Amino acid sequence: MKNRERYIWIGVTVVLLLFLTVIGFAPTALAQSRGKSVEEYVRLFEQVFRFIHDNYVDVVDAEKLFQGAMDGLFQSLDDPYSSYLLPKEMEDITDTTSGKFGGVGLYITKPSRANSQDSSEGSSSLPDRNETLYVRVVSPIEGTPASRAGISAGDLITKIEDESTKKMSIDEVVDKLRGDPGTRVTITILREGDIEFQVTLTRAIIEVPTIRKDIIPGGIGYLRIIQFTPLTDDRVEEAIEFFESNGYSSLIIDVRSNPGGLLRAVVDTADLFLSGGIIVSTRSRIPSENNVFTAREEAKVPSSIPIVVLIDKGSASASEILAGALKDRNRAYLIGETTFGKGSVQQVKSLNGSGFKLTMARYYTPSGTNIDHKGVEPHKVVKEKELTEKERESYRKLLEEGIVEKFMQGKPKPNGSEIENFVAKLREQGIVLEERIIRKLIRNEINKTCNSPPVYDLDYDIVLQEAVKMLREGKIKSNLEGM
């Protein structure tokens, strides 16, 4: 009987508490149903915040509540590019924009959990490449540990130090990859074709260069834009002067694996190639974010110079603005793969140590196209052919067992006969990869040890080969209208 009375008493208490709670919040709630103004939501939020802080069964830290509320606000936007930033994360952003930080040199992305579904474990021992909760490599930063290790755009990072990245936030992943120069981190990579392997990277001071340049025989200027920083347009202008002094007659702009950068930087860079007209426009519900960026009347690069732009799935954001502008204005011929597809503009705001990044506008190419989730398509698709199942197994074996690295030990620059003997031995071991791929892996190993690796690779870069071929044969016009 006492137990029954106790149950009734608890039940009544719950009902009374619920009743009192409703009474306490009812005026605001009723006002919400009528007005739904921002101020009323803010007041209601404050009431709930205070009530939780003062009445939760355990003591709750106000900062923890605030951070949780902020995370919830940004997650409700369902936007992977908008998020609340803890003080450490704000510091990391500052490091990134300054171009110096201790890390491995990767640009990565991860979809919001709201857009993803956990898939059940299948019979395969490998993770599913279609599992969207893994971290995806947008691009490696050139000349960094990740780049020298051969990590590529589109690779998935499935583990960091044997810990799955599936449940990690993007910021947790960044924090684990960064660290003091000289320390090591081991990551597990899943490459297209279900090729999985581990890589141990030694962290370094990452200083992001903005361009590399060279002259390809035949008077072809080669300009690789790595990332758009405040110095990019100045460095590009210097490169153009270098090309002029070498008598260039055509130009290749390579923005493959370029993750983007500053809007102002890409606008000023595009201005060097366009004479008047629209470069890009931004549109927003905020009037101050509605802008149209135009080029000056006289371009730095003469209109008589044919231009080819190389793009791939690692070309994102600002690099897509450049490619889209030159394509829409019929100023350049695009070769490669469809770009990443990030058509939004973010701003970073500080909150007394912490902060947030928020999508404030979307950008549109001169034709009025927003490429978000679609990307910029090339005029001509050129990409590496897909490997067969047997070729994937061979490729995986070479990477997992470090066969090429072992071959290179004591041979910083193997000669032709050594490479031929190595390829023949691989054939005996059942490796079925075509010789060009094996030689490219050897070249990559050689470049890892170079203080200044080659600016371009005409031996194994089939996209660049196609661009050079078309320019030399005169198939690319300086104005593409009518092509």
Beta strands, then each sheet from edge to edge (+ up, - down):
strand 1: 83-85
strand 2: 100-103
strand 3: 106-109
strand 4: 135-140
strand 5: 156-160
strand 6: 163-164
strand 7: 184-191
strand 8: 195-202
strand 9: 204-207
strand 10: 211-216
strand 11: 220-225
strand 12: 250-254
strand 13: 278-283
strand 14: 291-294
strand 15: 307-311
strand 16: 333-336
strand 17: 344-351
strand 18: 354-364
strand 19: 380-381
sheet 1: 1+ 18- 13+ 14-
sheet 2: 1+ 18- 17+
sheet 3: 2+ 9-
sheet 4: 3+ 4- 5+ 6-
sheet 5: 3+ 4- 5+ 7- 8+
sheet 6: 10+ 11- 12- 15- 16- 19-
end
